[in-house]
Amino acid sequence: MKIVTSLSFQGQCREAFEFYARVLGGKITAAFPYADAPPDMPVTNEKYKNWLMHCWLDIGDQSLMGADMDVDWAPNVDKPKNGFDVSLHTDDIDQARRWFEQLSEGGRQVMAFEETFWSPGFGSLVDRFGVPWMVNTVPAADWKPAKG
């Protein structure tokens, strides 16, 4: 089994996934615009022609899915995303810090990237597309926090 997070946007899915691919070192393997929808699923508003109805990003053995949705199709898609975070974990603190800094560009840091009682480096942010992220460094077995 594989659990994949699917993210919804309002016209920024392609831009967001190109950004995530660049930051995380992934590859977009599918990006289908509404203009390519089957005939029985007509998209009549020109606004949606270049929006993505399906996008898939592979990052190593992990994946993210995404789509552009309008409020008529997905109520509250225009509201701040709430109740979840995309969570990244690595045992490389320098990699974690790079992900955190790059994903934060144009967004806002919720919790600065720093040592915590459970991790040598953790931070949370909301990226410029409104997606919340947590970046965590998995500690070595013998790691102890400097504070405490």
DSSP file with accessible surface (Angstrom, degrees, kcal/mol):
  #  RESIDUE AA STRUCTURE BP1 BP2  ACC     N-H-->O    O-->H-N    N-H-->O    O-->H-N    TCO  KAPPA ALPHA  PHI   PSI    X-CA   Y-CA   Z-CA
    1    1 A M              0   0  219      0, 0.0     2,-0.4     0, 0.0     0, 0.0   0.000 360.0 360.0 360.0 148.8    0.0    0.0    0.0
    2    2 A K        -     0   0  105      2,-0.0     2,-0.5    60,-0.0    60,-0.0  -0.995 360.0-152.3-136.0 127.9    1.1    3.6   -0.6
    3    3 A I        -     0   0  142     -2,-0.4     2,-0.4     2,-0.0    60,-0.3  -0.898  17.5-171.2-100.4 126.7   -0.6    6.6    0.9
    4    4 A V        -     0   0   39     -2,-0.5     2,-0.3    58,-0.1    60,-0.2  -0.976  18.8-133.0-123.3 128.4   -0.3    9.7   -1.3
    5    5 A T  E     -a   64   0A  58     58,-0.6    60,-2.8    -2,-0.4     2,-0.5  -0.607  17.9-154.5 -77.1 135.2   -1.3   13.3   -0.3
    6    6 A S  E     -a   65   0A  64     -2,-0.3     2,-0.4    58,-0.2    60,-0.3  -0.964   8.3-158.3-113.9 125.2   -3.3   15.1   -2.9
    7    7 A L  E     -a   66   0A   2     58,-2.8    60,-1.8    -2,-0.5     2,-0.4  -0.838   3.5-147.0-106.6 140.0   -3.1   18.9   -2.9
    8    8 A S  E     +a   67   0A  42     -2,-0.4     2,-0.3    58,-0.2    60,-0.2  -0.874  20.0 172.4-110.0 141.1   -5.7   21.3   -4.3
    9    9 A F  E     -a   68   0A   3     58,-2.4    60,-3.7    -2,-0.4     2,-0.3  -0.784  35.9-123.2-132.6 175.3   -5.0   24.6   -5.9
   10   10 A Q  S    S-     0   0   58     -2,-0.3    58,-0.1    58,-0.2    60,-0.1  -0.627  91.2 -39.3-123.4  69.4   -6.8   27.3   -7.8
   11   11 A G  S    S+     0   0   34     -2,-0.3     4,-0.2    41,-0.1     3,-0.1   0.404 124.3  87.5  95.4  -0.6   -4.8   27.6  -11.0
   12   12 A Q     >  +     0   0   74      1,-0.1     4,-3.0    55,-0.1     5,-0.3   0.282  50.0 106.5-111.5  10.3   -1.3   27.3   -9.4
   13   13 A C  H  > S+     0   0    0      1,-0.2     4,-2.9     2,-0.2     5,-0.3   0.931  82.0  46.3 -58.6 -48.7   -1.0   23.5   -9.5
   14   14 A R  H  > S+     0   0   97      1,-0.2     4,-2.4     2,-0.2     5,-0.2   0.950 115.7  46.0 -60.3 -47.9    1.6   23.4  -12.3
   15   15 A E  H  > S+     0   0  105     -4,-0.2     4,-2.1     1,-0.2    -1,-0.2   0.923 114.4  48.6 -60.6 -44.5    3.7   26.2  -10.8
   16   16 A A  H  X S+     0   0    0     -4,-3.0     4,-3.0     1,-0.2    -2,-0.2   0.941 112.7  46.7 -62.2 -46.5    3.5   24.6   -7.3
   17   17 A F  H  X S+     0   0    0     -4,-2.9     4,-2.5    -5,-0.3    -1,-0.2   0.857 110.5  52.0 -71.1 -31.7    4.5   21.2   -8.6
   18   18 A E  H  X S+     0   0   96     -4,-2.4     4,-2.0    -5,-0.3    -1,-0.2   0.910 112.2  48.0 -65.6 -39.4    7.4   22.5  -10.7
   19   19 A F  H  X S+     0   0    4     -4,-2.1     4,-2.8    -5,-0.2     5,-0.3   0.948 112.7  47.3 -63.2 -48.8    8.6   24.3   -7.6
   20   20 A Y  H  X S+     0   0    0     -4,-3.0     4,-2.9     1,-0.2     6,-0.4   0.901 110.7  52.5 -62.0 -40.0    8.2   21.2   -5.4
   21   21 A A  H  X>S+     0   0   15     -4,-2.5     5,-1.4    -5,-0.2     4,-1.1   0.920 112.7  45.0 -61.5 -42.8   10.1   19.1   -8.1
   22   22 A R  H  <5S+     0   0  165     -4,-2.0    -2,-0.2     3,-0.2    -1,-0.2   0.947 118.4  41.7 -66.3 -48.5   12.9   21.6   -8.1
   23   23 A V  H  <5S+     0   0   13     -4,-2.8    -2,-0.2     1,-0.2    -3,-0.2   0.914 124.6  34.8 -67.2 -43.8   13.2   21.9   -4.3
   24   24 A L  H  <5S-     0   0   18     -4,-2.9    -1,-0.2    -5,-0.3    -2,-0.2   0.475 107.4-116.2 -95.4  -3.9   12.7   18.2   -3.5
   25   25 A G  T  <5 +     0   0   66     -4,-1.1    35,-0.3    -5,-0.2    -3,-0.2   0.842  66.7 140.6  74.7  32.5   14.5   16.7   -6.5
   26   26 A G      < -     0   0   21     -5,-1.4     2,-0.4    -6,-0.4    33,-0.2  -0.327  46.6-126.6-101.1-175.9   11.5   15.1   -7.9
   27   27 A K  E     -B   58   0A 151     31,-2.8    31,-2.8    -2,-0.1     2,-0.6  -0.996  14.2-131.2-136.9 128.3   10.0   14.5  -11.3
   28   28 A I  E     +B   57   0A  49     -2,-0.4    29,-0.2    29,-0.2     3,-0.1  -0.688  26.8 176.4 -75.9 120.3    6.5   15.3  -12.6
   29   29 A T  E     +     0   0A  73     27,-2.2     2,-0.3    -2,-0.6    28,-0.2   0.527  65.6  25.3-106.0  -8.9    5.3   12.2  -14.3
   30   30 A A  E     +B   56   0A  18     26,-1.2    26,-2.4     2,-0.0    -1,-0.3  -0.962  52.0 164.1-153.8 138.4    1.8   13.4  -15.2
   31   31 A A  E     +B   55   0A  31     -2,-0.3    24,-0.2    24,-0.2    36,-0.0  -0.691  13.2 179.6-154.9  94.2    0.2   16.8  -15.8
   32   32 A F  E     -B   54   0A 103     22,-2.8    21,-2.7    -2,-0.2    22,-1.2  -0.885  14.6-150.2-105.9 114.0   -3.2   16.7  -17.5
   33   33 A P  E >   -B   52   0A  17      0, 0.0     3,-1.8     0, 0.0    19,-0.3  -0.412  27.8-113.5 -77.6 157.7   -4.9   20.1  -18.2
   34   34 A Y  G >  S+     0   0   18     17,-2.5     3,-2.1    14,-0.6    15,-0.2   0.791 113.9  71.7 -59.9 -25.5   -8.7   20.3  -18.3
   35   35 A A  G 3  S+     0   0   50     14,-1.9    -1,-0.3    16,-0.3    15,-0.1   0.783  96.1  52.4 -60.9 -24.4   -8.3   21.2  -22.0
   36   36 A D  G <  S+     0   0  112     -3,-1.8    -1,-0.3    13,-0.2    -2,-0.2   0.254  82.4 130.3 -95.3  12.3   -7.4   17.5  -22.5
   37   37 A A    <   -     0   0   19     -3,-2.1     6,-0.1     1,-0.1    -3,-0.0  -0.267  69.0 -93.6 -63.8 152.4  -10.5   16.2  -20.7
   38   38 A P    >   -     0   0   64      0, 0.0     3,-2.4     0, 0.0    -1,-0.1  -0.244  39.3-104.3 -62.7 158.3  -12.5   13.6  -22.5
   39   39 A P  T 3  S+     0   0  128      0, 0.0    -2,-0.1     0, 0.0    -3,-0.0   0.791 120.3  59.5 -57.1 -29.9  -15.5   14.8  -24.6
   40   40 A D  T 3  S+     0   0  141      1,-0.3    -3,-0.0     2,-0.0     0, 0.0   0.457 103.7  54.7 -80.9   3.0  -18.0   13.7  -22.0
   41   41 A M  S <  S-     0   0   81     -3,-2.4    -1,-0.3    -7,-0.1    -4,-0.1  -0.536  82.1-175.8-127.7  63.7  -16.3   16.0  -19.5
   42   42 A P        -     0   0   99      0, 0.0     2,-0.6     0, 0.0    -7,-0.1  -0.364  17.7-155.1 -69.8 140.8  -16.4   19.3  -21.3
   43   43 A V        +     0   0   22     -9,-0.2    -2,-0.0     1,-0.1    -6,-0.0  -0.964  17.4 174.2-112.4 108.4  -14.7   22.4  -19.8
   44   44 A T        +     0   0  130     -2,-0.6     2,-0.5     4,-0.0    -1,-0.1   0.752  52.0  84.6 -91.8 -25.2  -16.5   25.4  -21.3
   45   45 A N    >   -     0   0   76      1,-0.2     3,-1.8     2,-0.0     4,-0.4  -0.687  68.6-147.3 -84.0 122.3  -14.9   28.2  -19.3
   46   46 A E  G >  S+     0   0  143     -2,-0.5     3,-1.3     1,-0.3     4,-0.4   0.791  92.7  74.7 -55.9 -28.8  -11.6   29.3  -20.9
   47   47 A K  G 3  S+     0   0  109      1,-0.3     3,-0.3     2,-0.1    -1,-0.3   0.824  99.5  43.4 -53.3 -33.4  -10.3   30.1  -17.4
   48   48 A Y  G X  S+     0   0   22     -3,-1.8     3,-1.0     1,-0.2   -14,-0.6   0.530  83.2  96.5 -94.9  -7.2   -9.9   26.4  -16.7
   49   49 A K  T <  S+     0   0   58     -3,-1.3   -14,-1.9    -4,-0.4   -13,-0.2   0.863  95.4  34.1 -55.0 -40.7   -8.3   25.2  -20.0
   50   50 A N  T 3  S+     0   0  130     -4,-0.4    -1,-0.3    -3,-0.3    -2,-0.1   0.474  94.2 107.7 -96.2  -3.7   -4.8   25.4  -18.6
   51   51 A W  S <  S-     0   0   31     -3,-1.0   -17,-2.5    -4,-0.1     2,-0.5  -0.437  76.3-113.9 -67.0 150.6   -5.6   24.4  -15.0
   52   52 A L  E     -B   33   0A   0    -19,-0.3    16,-3.7     1,-0.1     3,-0.2  -0.768  25.8-173.5 -93.8 127.4   -4.5   20.9  -14.2
   53   53 A M  E    S+     0   0A  48    -21,-2.7     2,-0.3    -2,-0.5    -1,-0.1   0.665  82.5  14.2 -86.5 -17.9   -7.1   18.2  -13.5
   54   54 A H  E     +B   32   0A  56    -22,-1.2   -22,-2.8    13,-0.1     2,-0.3  -0.932  63.7 171.6-157.9 131.2   -4.4   15.8  -12.4
   55   55 A C  E     -BC  31  66A   1     11,-1.8    11,-2.1    -2,-0.3     2,-0.4  -0.995   9.6-166.9-139.0 141.8   -0.7   16.2  -11.6
   56   56 A W  E     -BC  30  65A  61    -26,-2.4   -27,-2.2    -2,-0.3   -26,-1.2  -0.998   1.0-170.2-133.8 127.6    1.7   13.5  -10.2
   57   57 A L  E     -BC  28  64A   0      7,-2.9     7,-2.1    -2,-0.4     2,-0.5  -0.982   7.3-157.4-120.7 122.5    5.1   14.2   -8.7
   58   58 A D  E     +BC  27  63A  53    -31,-2.8   -31,-2.8    -2,-0.5     2,-0.4  -0.876  11.4 178.7 -98.8 131.6    7.5   11.3   -7.9
   59   59 A I  E >   - C   0  62A  37      3,-3.0     3,-2.4    -2,-0.5     2,-0.2  -0.921  67.1 -56.3-130.1 100.6   10.2   12.1   -5.3
   60   60 A G  T 3  S-     0   0   78     -2,-0.4   -33,-0.1   -35,-0.3    -1,-0.0  -0.432 119.4 -23.4  61.2-127.8   12.3    8.9   -4.8
   61   61 A D  T 3  S+     0   0  124     -2,-0.2    -1,-0.3    -3,-0.1     2,-0.2   0.263 128.0  83.7 -97.8  14.1    9.8    6.2   -3.7
   62   62 A Q  E <   - C   0  59A 112     -3,-2.4    -3,-3.0   -60,-0.0     2,-0.3  -0.716  59.7-164.0-110.5 164.7    7.3    8.9   -2.5
   63   63 A S  E     - C   0  58A  11    -60,-0.3   -58,-0.6    -5,-0.2     2,-0.4  -0.980  14.3-155.4-147.1 157.2    4.7   10.9   -4.4
   64   64 A L  E     -aC   5  57A  10     -7,-2.1    -7,-2.9    -2,-0.3     2,-0.3  -0.981  13.4-157.1-127.7 143.2    2.4   13.9   -4.3
   65   65 A M  E     +aC   6  56A  56    -60,-2.8   -58,-2.8    -2,-0.4     2,-0.3  -0.851  16.4 174.6-113.0 156.3   -0.8   14.3   -6.3
   66   66 A G  E     +aC   7  55A   1    -11,-2.1   -11,-1.8    -2,-0.3     2,-0.3  -0.991  12.1 177.2-157.4 163.4   -2.4   17.6   -7.2
   67   67 A A  E     -a    8   0A  13    -60,-1.8   -58,-2.4    -2,-0.3     2,-0.5  -0.975  32.1-113.3-160.2 156.5   -5.2   19.3   -9.1
   68   68 A D  E     +a    9   0A   2    -16,-3.7     2,-0.3    -2,-0.3   -58,-0.2  -0.855  39.6 179.2 -94.0 131.8   -6.7   22.7   -9.7
   69   69 A M        -     0   0   47    -60,-3.7     2,-0.3    -2,-0.5   -17,-0.0  -0.962  18.6-143.9-132.2 149.0  -10.2   23.1   -8.3
   70   70 A D    >>  -     0   0   11     -2,-0.3     4,-2.4   -60,-0.1     3,-1.7  -0.739  34.1-105.7-107.6 164.3  -12.7   25.9   -8.2
   71   71 A V  T 34 S+     0   0   49      1,-0.3     6,-0.1    -2,-0.3    -1,-0.1   0.781 119.1  62.1 -62.6 -24.8  -15.1   26.7   -5.3
   72   72 A D  T 34 S+     0   0  133      1,-0.2    -1,-0.3     2,-0.1    -3,-0.0   0.792 115.5  32.3 -68.0 -26.9  -18.0   25.3   -7.4
   73   73 A W  T <4 S+     0   0  105     -3,-1.7    -2,-0.2     1,-0.2    -1,-0.2   0.726 133.9  25.1 -99.1 -30.5  -16.3   21.9   -7.5
   74   74 A A  S >< S-     0   0   22     -4,-2.4     3,-2.0   -66,-0.0    -1,-0.2  -0.769  80.7-143.3-140.0  86.9  -14.5   21.9   -4.1
   75   75 A P  T 3  S+     0   0  101      0, 0.0    -3,-0.1     0, 0.0    -4,-0.1  -0.228  86.4  19.0 -52.1 140.7  -16.1   24.2   -1.5
   76   76 A N  T >  S+     0   0  106      1,-0.1     3,-1.7    -5,-0.0    -5,-0.1   0.451  81.1 124.2  76.2   4.7  -13.6   25.9    0.7
   77   77 A V  T <  S+     0   0   17     -3,-2.0    -1,-0.1     1,-0.3   -67,-0.1   0.805  74.8  56.4 -62.8 -23.2  -10.7   25.4   -1.7
   78   78 A D  T 3  S+     0   0   85     -4,-0.2    -1,-0.3     2,-0.1     3,-0.1   0.538  93.3  88.7 -84.5  -5.0  -10.2   29.1   -1.5
   79   79 A K  S <  S-     0   0  105     -3,-1.7     3,-0.1     1,-0.1     0, 0.0  -0.507  96.7 -80.2 -88.3 159.7   -9.8   29.1    2.3
   80   80 A P        -     0   0  118      0, 0.0     2,-0.2     0, 0.0    -1,-0.1  -0.293  53.6-105.7 -56.7 141.1   -6.5   28.6    4.1
   81   81 A K        +     0   0   53     49,-0.6     2,-0.3    -3,-0.1    -4,-0.0  -0.521  51.0 177.9 -71.5 136.8   -5.5   24.9    4.2
   82   82 A N        +     0   0  150     -2,-0.2     3,-0.1     1,-0.1    -3,-0.0  -0.996  43.1  31.0-146.9 143.2   -6.0   23.6    7.7
   83   83 A G  S    S+     0   0   77     -2,-0.3     2,-0.3     1,-0.2    -1,-0.1   0.525 103.1  59.4  91.5   7.2   -5.8   20.4    9.7
   84   84 A F        -     0   0   75      2,-0.0     2,-0.3    -3,-0.0    -1,-0.2  -0.982  54.5-160.6-155.4 162.7   -2.8   18.8    7.9
   85   85 A D        -     0   0   71     -2,-0.3     2,-0.6    -3,-0.1    48,-0.3  -0.983  27.2-122.8-140.0 145.4    0.8   19.3    6.9
   86   86 A V  E     -d  133   0B  12     46,-2.7    48,-2.4    -2,-0.3     2,-0.5  -0.820  40.2-151.5 -82.1 126.9    3.0   17.7    4.3
   87   87 A S  E     -d  134   0B  47     -2,-0.6     2,-0.4    46,-0.2    48,-0.2  -0.916  14.4-166.0-114.5 126.6    5.7   16.3    6.4
   88   88 A L  E     -d  135   0B  27     46,-3.0    48,-3.0    -2,-0.5     2,-0.4  -0.925   7.3-172.5-110.4 136.2    9.3   15.7    5.2
   89   89 A H  E     +d  136   0B 109     -2,-0.4     2,-0.3    46,-0.2    48,-0.2  -0.991  13.3 153.2-131.5 135.7   11.8   13.6    7.2
   90   90 A T  E     -d  137   0B  26     46,-1.8    48,-2.9    -2,-0.4    -2,-0.0  -0.979  43.7-135.8-151.6 156.4   15.5   13.1    6.7
   91   91 A D  S    S+     0   0  134     -2,-0.3     2,-0.8    46,-0.2    46,-0.1   0.423  86.7  89.9 -92.8   4.0   18.5   12.2    8.9
   92   92 A D     >  -     0   0   66      1,-0.2     4,-2.5    47,-0.1     5,-0.2  -0.849  59.3-167.4-103.5 103.9   20.5   14.9    7.1
   93   93 A I  H  > S+     0   0   50     -2,-0.8     4,-2.6     1,-0.2     5,-0.2   0.856  88.0  54.2 -62.6 -34.0   20.1   18.2    9.0
   94   94 A D  H  > S+     0   0   86      2,-0.2     4,-2.2     1,-0.2    -1,-0.2   0.915 109.7  47.5 -66.8 -39.9   21.7   20.2    6.2
   95   95 A Q  H  > S+     0   0   49      2,-0.2     4,-2.7     1,-0.2     5,-0.2   0.926 111.7  50.6 -64.0 -45.0   19.2   18.7    3.7
   96   96 A A  H  X S+     0   0    0     -4,-2.5     4,-2.6     1,-0.2    -2,-0.2   0.929 110.3  49.6 -59.1 -44.9   16.3   19.4    6.1
   97   97 A R  H  X S+     0   0   90     -4,-2.6     4,-2.9     2,-0.2     5,-0.2   0.917 110.5  50.3 -62.4 -41.3   17.4   23.0    6.5
   98   98 A R  H  X S+     0   0  106     -4,-2.2     4,-2.8     2,-0.2     5,-0.3   0.931 111.5  48.1 -62.2 -47.0   17.7   23.5    2.7
   99   99 A W  H  X S+     0   0   37     -4,-2.7     4,-2.9     1,-0.2     5,-0.3   0.938 113.3  48.5 -57.5 -47.3   14.2   22.1    2.2
  100  100 A F  H  X S+     0   0    4     -4,-2.6     4,-1.7    -5,-0.2    -2,-0.2   0.941 114.3  44.4 -59.7 -49.1   12.8   24.4    4.9
  101  101 A E  H  X S+     0   0  104     -4,-2.9     4,-0.7     2,-0.2    -1,-0.2   0.921 117.0  45.0 -64.3 -43.8   14.5   27.5    3.6
  102  102 A Q  H >< S+     0   0   69     -4,-2.8     3,-0.9    -5,-0.2    -2,-0.2   0.924 113.5  48.2 -69.8 -43.0   13.6   26.9    0.0
  103  103 A L  H 3< S+     0   0    0     -4,-2.9    25,-0.4    -5,-0.3    -1,-0.2   0.815 108.0  58.2 -66.3 -27.1    9.9   25.9    0.7
  104  104 A S  H >< S+     0   0   12     -4,-1.7     3,-2.7    -5,-0.3    -1,-0.2   0.698  76.2 116.8 -74.2 -20.0    9.7   29.0    2.9
  105  105 A E  T << S-     0   0  109     -3,-0.9    23,-0.5    -4,-0.7     3,-0.1  -0.301  93.6  -0.4 -57.0 119.9   10.6   31.4    0.0
  106  106 A G  T 3  S+     0   0   69      1,-0.3    -1,-0.3    21,-0.1     2,-0.1   0.412 126.8  78.2  81.3  -4.0    7.6   33.6   -0.6
  107  107 A G  S <  S-     0   0   31     -3,-2.7     2,-0.4    22,-0.1    -1,-0.3  -0.138  85.0 -94.1-109.7-148.7    5.6   31.9    2.2
  108  108 A R  E     -E  126   0B 155     18,-2.9    18,-2.8    -3,-0.1     2,-0.4  -0.999  20.6-127.5-141.2 139.2    5.8   32.2    5.9
  109  109 A Q  E     -E  125   0B 103     -2,-0.4    16,-0.3    16,-0.2     3,-0.2  -0.694  19.4-177.2 -81.4 129.1    7.6   30.4    8.6
  110  110 A V  E    S+     0   0B  82     14,-2.2     2,-0.4    -2,-0.4    15,-0.2   0.846  80.5  13.2 -91.2 -45.6    5.3   29.2   11.4
  111  111 A M  E    S-E  124   0B  63     13,-2.1    13,-1.8     3,-0.0    -1,-0.4  -0.987  90.0-118.8-133.1 121.7    8.1   27.7   13.6
  112  112 A A  E     -     0   0B  46     -2,-0.4     2,-0.6    11,-0.2    10,-0.2  -0.179  36.2 -98.1 -57.1 150.5   11.7   28.5   12.8
  113  113 A F  E    S+     0   0B  30     10,-0.1     2,-0.3     8,-0.1    10,-0.3  -0.615  73.9 122.5 -73.8 114.8   14.0   25.7   11.9
  114  114 A E  E     -E  122   0B  94      8,-2.4     8,-2.2    -2,-0.6     2,-0.1  -0.968  64.6 -64.6-161.4 173.6   15.9   24.8   15.1
  115  115 A E        -     0   0   49     -2,-0.3     2,-0.2     6,-0.2     6,-0.1  -0.384  48.8-177.5 -67.2 144.3   16.6   22.1   17.6
  116  116 A T        -     0   0   15      3,-3.2     3,-0.2    -2,-0.1    30,-0.1  -0.759  46.0 -92.6-128.3-178.8   13.7   20.7   19.6
  117  117 A F  S    S+     0   0  167     -2,-0.2    -2,-0.0     1,-0.2     0, 0.0   0.707 127.3  35.3 -71.3 -16.2   13.5   18.1   22.3
  118  118 A W  S    S+     0   0   99      1,-0.2    -1,-0.2    26,-0.1    -3,-0.0   0.542 121.8  35.9-110.5  -9.2   12.8   15.4   19.7
  119  119 A S        -     0   0    0     -3,-0.2    -3,-3.2    19,-0.1     3,-0.2  -0.999  61.3-136.3-149.6 143.9   15.0   16.6   16.8
  120  120 A P  S    S+     0   0   26      0, 0.0     2,-0.3     0, 0.0    18,-0.1   0.691 103.8  14.3 -70.4 -14.9   18.3   18.3   16.0
  121  121 A G  S    S+     0   0    0     16,-0.4    16,-2.1    -6,-0.1     2,-0.3  -0.814  72.5 153.5-163.6 117.2   16.4   20.4   13.4
  122  122 A F  E     +EF 114 136B  18     -8,-2.2    -8,-2.4    -2,-0.3     2,-0.3  -0.997   6.4 161.9-142.6 145.2   12.7   20.9   12.9
  123  123 A G  E     - F   0 135B   0     12,-2.1    12,-3.0    -2,-0.3     2,-0.3  -0.987  20.0-148.7-157.3 157.7   10.6   23.7   11.4
  124  124 A S  E     +EF 111 134B  16    -13,-1.8   -14,-2.2    -2,-0.3   -13,-2.1  -0.958  22.5 162.4-130.2 152.7    7.1   24.3   10.0
  125  125 A L  E     -EF 109 133B   1      8,-2.3     8,-3.0    -2,-0.3     2,-0.5  -0.962  36.9-126.4-156.5 164.6    6.0   26.7    7.3
  126  126 A V  E     -EF 108 132B  26    -18,-2.8   -18,-2.9    -2,-0.3    -2,-0.0  -0.997  37.3-137.6-119.0 120.6    3.2   27.6    4.9
  127  127 A D    >   -     0   0    4      4,-2.8     3,-2.3    -2,-0.5   -23,-0.1  -0.115  31.2 -91.1 -74.6 177.2    4.6   27.9    1.4
  128  128 A R  T 3  S+     0   0   95    -23,-0.5    -1,-0.1   -25,-0.4   -22,-0.1   0.621 126.7  56.5 -67.3  -9.3    3.7   30.6   -1.1
  129  129 A F  T 3  S-     0   0   23      2,-0.2    -1,-0.3  -113,-0.1  -117,-0.1   0.347 121.3-105.0-100.2   2.2    0.9   28.4   -2.4
  130  130 A G  S <  S+     0   0   29     -3,-2.3   -49,-0.6     1,-0.3    -2,-0.1   0.546  74.4 139.8  88.3   8.9   -0.8   28.1    1.0
  131  131 A V        -     0   0    0    -51,-0.1    -4,-2.8  -124,-0.0     2,-0.3  -0.745  47.8-134.7 -90.4 126.7    0.4   24.5    1.6
  132  132 A P  E     - F   0 126B  11      0, 0.0   -46,-2.7     0, 0.0     2,-0.3  -0.622  26.7-175.3 -81.1 138.7    1.5   23.8    5.2
  133  133 A W  E     -dF  86 125B   0     -8,-3.0    -8,-2.3    -2,-0.3     2,-0.4  -0.960  19.3-159.2-131.5 149.0    4.8   21.8    5.7
  134  134 A M  E     -dF  87 124B  59    -48,-2.4   -46,-3.0    -2,-0.3     2,-0.5  -0.994  10.3-162.6-122.5 133.2    6.7   20.3    8.5
  135  135 A V  E     -dF  88 123B   0    -12,-3.0   -12,-2.1    -2,-0.4     2,-0.4  -0.983  14.4-177.1-118.6 121.8   10.4   19.5    8.0
  136  136 A N  E     -dF  89 122B  16    -48,-3.0   -46,-1.8    -2,-0.5     2,-0.6  -0.958  23.2-146.2-127.0 135.6   12.0   17.2   10.5
  137  137 A T  E     -d   90   0B   3    -16,-2.1   -16,-0.4    -2,-0.4   -46,-0.2  -0.888  24.1-135.2 -96.1 122.6   15.5   15.8   11.0
  138  138 A V        -     0   0   67    -48,-2.9   -19,-0.1    -2,-0.6   -45,-0.1  -0.653  27.1-126.0 -77.4 123.8   15.4   12.3   12.3
  139  139 A P        -     0   0   46      0, 0.0    -1,-0.1     0, 0.0   -47,-0.1  -0.388  18.1-109.0 -74.1 151.1   17.9   12.1   15.2
  140  140 A A    >   -     0   0   63      1,-0.1     3,-1.9   -49,-0.1     0, 0.0  -0.343  38.9-103.3 -67.1 158.5   20.7    9.5   15.4
  141  141 A A  T 3  S+     0   0  112      1,-0.3    -1,-0.1    -2,-0.0     0, 0.0   0.825 122.1  44.2 -57.5 -31.4   20.2    6.8   18.0
  142  142 A D  T 3  S+     0   0  135      2,-0.0    -1,-0.3     0, 0.0     2,-0.1   0.351  85.7 127.0 -98.7  10.2   22.7    8.5   20.3
  143  143 A W    <   -     0   0   58     -3,-1.9     0, 0.0     1,-0.0     0, 0.0  -0.399  34.2-176.3 -71.4 140.0   21.5   12.1   19.8
  144  144 A K        -     0   0  160     -2,-0.1   -26,-0.1   -24,-0.0     4,-0.1  -0.996  32.2-105.6-132.4 139.2   20.6   14.2   22.9
  145  145 A P        -     0   0   48      0, 0.0   -28,-0.1     0, 0.0   -27,-0.0  -0.355  18.7-135.7 -64.2 143.5   19.2   17.7   22.8
  146  146 A A  S    S+     0   0   87    -30,-0.1     2,-0.4     2,-0.1   -29,-0.1   0.856  92.8  62.0 -66.6 -34.6   21.7   20.5   23.7
  147  147 A K              0   0  145      1,-0.2   -31,-0.0   -31,-0.1     0, 0.0  -0.730 360.0 360.0 -90.1 140.4   19.0   22.1   25.9
  148  148 A G              0   0  126     -2,-0.4    -1,-0.2    -4,-0.1    -2,-0.1   0.326 360.0 360.0 113.9 360.0   17.7   20.1   28.8
